[in-house]
Amino acid sequence: MADRFFQNEMPDFLQENPNIIEEEPTENRERVQIHPQGTRDSLLRFLSLPYSSLSPQLQRAALDLKQTILVETWGLSGRIVKDYSLYAGTLGTAYLLFKSFQVTGMNGVRDVTFLCGRAGVCALGAVAAKHVDNCKLFDYYLSQFKEIKPSKDLQDELLYGRAGYLWTCLFLNKHFGKDTIPAPYMGDIVKEIIRNGRELGKQGRCPLMFEWHGERYWGAAHGLAGIMHVLMEFELTSDELEDVKGTLKYMISRRLPSGNYPAGEEDKKHDALVHWCHGAPGVTLTLVKAAEVFGEREFLKAAMDAAEVVWNRGLLKRLGICHGISGNAYAFLALYRLTGIVEYLYRAKAFACFLLDRAHILMSMGEMHGGDNPFSLFEGVGGMAHLFLDMVQPKNARFPAYEL
């Protein structure tokens, strides 16, 4: 199991040193010895930096990565990525550019879901058009989205299914107003998801259960965590809320002895995956949402417990958002946003600093996997750049295409 992640030797918490600067020392400030990057001392220096000093470094690194990603994925160097999806293709680059615009204010250059479908192209296109006051293009993208309808045989998960379509609707309503996609229309899809979940849930003890290609997944990408996360964004009836709550409590009560969460209902002896897509990181985000919606201490405690797994085993030998260090850092950012506990900001900072300090070195040595799509948002350095940008304004950080 240990070969799946780096041993986390970073301090559980390290107070920032307000006297650390990188310029010439003054009477009250000490000059820091610059250690070679990729060493324990260089990482500790990053962790000791005041946030006001670290944020500009993260932003510079993100913007440098953004330029490289733009060239590599949008064909300016002659290499064109054929995959247009947000998960692994050029839409992920567009999402990263939008995040860059939100943070800096600077302009940069299966169909139904935001993550892996044409719906994401239309939704992000509409938002980008609105930001540059291109009404004609905005109307085009929005009208194109409204022509997309989920098919009757569509499954319910986030990456390709109804939950992913609903997330796109919520994204549009967030940016353009709650009536952009009417609530009754979305409500019908919500009820269909719950009806399907109840039907399969009758076969076991979980109120709601779903299948993706015959597997009953628990994680954020294809399973319970992702579907529950989307359902909690809607005004549900009392019995629907109880089913969502009961499903999450079912998961908490059947987590693995380590505190991690299994990939699926039939996979409760396999404790290897600590990813957003499968395992504690994605479940943490959903439990944070549950703590916000239901206000019950049980969900907050479970989220904190899951975050401990992420801290101890989440420093993966991959850097992406879906199954890598970048995505895992968002478990801490979500808890920091909810609780204000500075240790969670520190842990997100620690994961970001680990990447800033040594990701490129480890990839060049073959000790870290750069992703099957190395410049993409969810598998490659695009996710690292997105995390760095979110670390500039951590209270506004959101896991892309998951947290609104």
N, C-alpha and C positions, 0 to 999 in steps of 0.2 A: 504493500500500500504506500510506503514512504516514497517510492519512486514517482508518485503522481504529484508530489508537492515539495516545495523547499521547506526545510525546517525553519520555523519562524523563531529567530533568535533576537528579534527586536524587543526592546523593553516594553512591558505591558503599558507603561505610561511614562512620558518624559516631559518635564516642564520645559516650556520654551524659555530661551535665554534672551531677554530683551537687549542685552549688551552686544550680541553678536552682529557684526556687520562685515562686509567683505572689502570695504575701503580701508583707508589709513585709520589707525586707532586714534581716539581722542582721549581726553583725560578720564572719562567715565566708561569708555567702551574698549573692548579688547579686540585685537585683530585675530582672526581665525586662521590657523594653519590650513592651507588647501591640500587636502589629501587626494591621492589618485582616485579617480572615480571607480566605483565597483568594489570598494573596500568597506570593511565595517566602519572605519572612522568617517569615510565620506557619507555613509548613510546616516550615522549618528549626527553629523553636522547638519544634514537636511532636516532631521527630526527636531533639532534644537533651534532651528531658525524661527524667529517670530513669523506669524502668519503673514504679516504685512510685507515681509521680505521674501517669503516662499511663493506667495501668489503670483508675483510678476514673473518668477522663473518658470512656474508651471504654465503660465499664459504664453510666454515666449516659446517654450518647448512645443506647446499645442499648435501654435500658429506656424512654426517651422514644419511640424508634421503635416498640418493641413495642406501646405503648399505642395509637399511631396505627394500626398495622397491625391490631390487634385490633378497633378500631372499624370500620375500613374493610372488613375481610374477613369479620367475623362478624355484621354486620348491626346493630350497636348504633346506627348512624346511619341505618338504613333501607336501606343498600346491601348486598346479599347476593351474594357470589361463588358462582356456580352450579357451578364446578369444585371438586370435593372433593379432588383429587389433592394429593400432597405437592409435586410439581414446580411447579404454578402455581395451586393452590387453597387451600382452607381447611385441609387436612391440613398444608400447609407452615406455616401459622400455629400449628397445634397443636405441630408439631415445634419451632418457635421458642420457644413457651411452655415446652416441656419443657427445652430448653437453658437458658432463663432460670432455671428452677427448679433445674437442676443447678448452675449457677454461683452463684446468689444464695441458694438455699434458700427462696425466696419463691414461694408459689402464685400463679399467674396464671390469671386466667380463660383399559380392558382390565383386569381384575380381579386378576391374580395377583402383581403386583410391589409393592414397597414405595414406589417413586417415583410410579407412575402407576396404581395399582390399589386395589381394595378390601382387598387383603392388608395394605397399609400402614395403612389405617384400623384394621383389627382388631389389628395388631401394636402400634401406638403407643397405641391405646386400652387394650390389656391392660397395657402398661407403666405408663401413667398411672394406671389403676385400682389397680395393685399399690402404687404410691407413696402413694396416699391410703387404702390398706387397705380398698378396696371389693371384697371377695371375690366378691360376686355379679356385679358388672360385669366383673371380671377373668375369671371363668369363662365369661361370655357371649362376650366378645371372643375368648378363646382357642378356644372351641368353634367360633365362627364362622370363625376362620382355618383350623382343621383341616378344615372342609368345602370349602375352596378347593383344587382340584386342577388342575395344569397340563394343558392339552389336548394331544393327540398332535401337532397341527399347529402348536403354539407354536414360535416361533423362539427363539434362544438368548441374545439380547443382554440388557443390564441394564435398560433403561428399561421394556420391556414383556414380556420373555421369561423363559426359565428361570433365567438368571443373577440376574435381579431377584427372582424367587421364592425362590431359594436364599439371597439376601442377607437376605430377610425372615426365613427360618428361622434364620439365624445371629444375627440381631438378637434374636429371641426367646430363643434358647439363651444368648446373652450375659447377658440380664437375668434369666432364670429357671432356668438350669442346662442342661447340655449334653444332657440326655435329654428336654428339652421337645419337641423335634422329633427323633425317633430318627435316629441316624447312618446306619443301613442304608437308611432311606427316602430321605434326602438323597443317599446314595451312589449309588443307582440313577439319580437325576437327573443327578448329576455324570458318570456313565459315559455317559449318553445324550448329554450335551453334547460330551464328548470324542469319542464315536463319530461324531457329526455333523461335528465339526471335522476329524477325520482323513479322512473321506470327501471333503470339499471340498478339503482340503489336498493330496490326491493329484493335483489338477489343476495344482499349482504347486510351489514350493520351500519353502513354509512348512508346518511339521508340522500346524498347526491353522489352519483358515480358516472363516469364517462369513459368511453373507449376511443382510442386513436389507433387505427389499423390493428384492432384486436387486443391491444394492450391497455390496461387501466392505469394510466400514468398519474403521478402525484405532482409533478413539477410545474414550473411556470410556463414552459414552452408548449407542452402538449396536454397538461393534466389539470388536476384539481386546483392547485395554487393559482394558476393563470386564470382559470375560469371564475373562481371565487373572487379574485382581485377585480375583475371587470364587473361582476354582478354587484359588488359592494358600491359601485359608482352610481347605482340606480335607486330610485325610490321603490322599495319592495314592500309587499304586504307582510303582515306580521308572521304568517306561516312560512313565507319564502325566506324572510330574515332568519327564522329559527332553523330552517334547513341549511342555510349557508353557515350559520354559527355552529350547528351540529356537525357539519362536514369538517370544519376546521378543528373542532374539538376532537373529532375522530382521529384526525391526522396527528394532533398533539399527543393523544393517548397511545398511539401506536408508532411513535418515532423510534428510531433505532437506539440501542443502549448507549451509543456514543453521543447521542443528542442530534445526530444527523437524521435526515429524512430519506426514505428509500425512493428509488426512481419510480416505483409503481406498486400496485396492490399485490402482485405476485413476486415481488423482488425484495422481500423484507429481511433477507439474510445477507444481501450484498451491500456493503458499506464502503463505497469507493468514491462516489461522485459528490463533489462539493462545488457545484456550478449554479449559475442562475437557472439554466434549463432543467437541471435535475439536482435536487439536494437542498441543503440548508440556505444558501444565499437567496434563491428565488422565494423560498417559503418565508424567509425573514421579511422580505418586502410585503408579502401578503399579510403576515401577522401584524406588521406595523399598521397596515391599512385597517385590519380588524380592530386593533386597539383604538384607532381613531373613530371608527364607525360605532362600535359597541360600548366603548368606554370601560371594558372589563380588564381587570388586572391580569387575568390569566393569559390573555393574548399578548400583553406587553412582556410579561415574564417569559413566555414561550419565544417571543422574538429575540429577547436578550440572550436566552439560552442558545438559540440557533446561531446568533452572532458570535458566540464563543467558539462554536465549531468553525465558523468562517475565519476567525482570528487564528485559531490553532492549526487549521488544515487548508485554509483558502489561499495561501500564497502559492498558487499553482505554477506549473512550468509552462504556462500559456498566458498570453497577455490580453486576450479579447474580452468583449463584453459578455458574450453568451457563456463561454466556459473558460474564463481566465481571471487574472488578478484585477483587471479593470472593472469587470462586472461585479466581482465580489466586494469591491470597495463600497458599492452602493448600499450594501446591507448596513454599514456603519453610518453612512450619510442619512439614510432614512431614519435610523434611531436617533441620530443627533438632531434632525429636524423635529422629531416628535418630542424628545425629552429635554433637549438642550444640554445634555451631559457631555462635557468637553472631551471625556475619554473616547467617545465615539468619533468625534471629529479628528482626534489624534490618530485613531486607528485607520480612518480613511486616508489621512495624511501619510501615515506610515506606508500603506500599500502604494499610494501615488509616488511617494519618495523612492520606494524600492524600484519602481519602474523608471522613474526619472534618472536614478543613479546608475542602474545596471541592465535595463532591458536590452538595449542595443548590444551591449557587451555579451550578455548571455546568449542572445540570438546568433551573434557572429561566431560564438564558440559552439553552437549547436546544443546548448543546454536549456534553451527555452524555445518553444514552438511558436512561430510567428503567425500561424493560422493557415488553413488551406487556401484562403483568399487573403493574402497578407496585408492588403491595404484597405480591407473592408471595415465597416463599422462594428459588426458583431463578432468577427473572427480575427481581425487584424489590428494594425496600429491605429486605425480610425477610432476604435474604442478607447485606446489609451489617450488619444488626443481629446476625445469627448470628456473623459474623466478629468483630465487636466483643466479643461475649461470649466467644468462644474466645480472643481476645487477652488477656483477663483472666487466664486460666490456660492459657498457650500449650502447656505440656507435655501437656495433656489435649485439645488441639485435634484434631478429626477432621472431615474433609470429610463433610457430612451425607449419609447414605444411600449412602456409598461406603466410607469407612474405619470399621472397627469399634472 
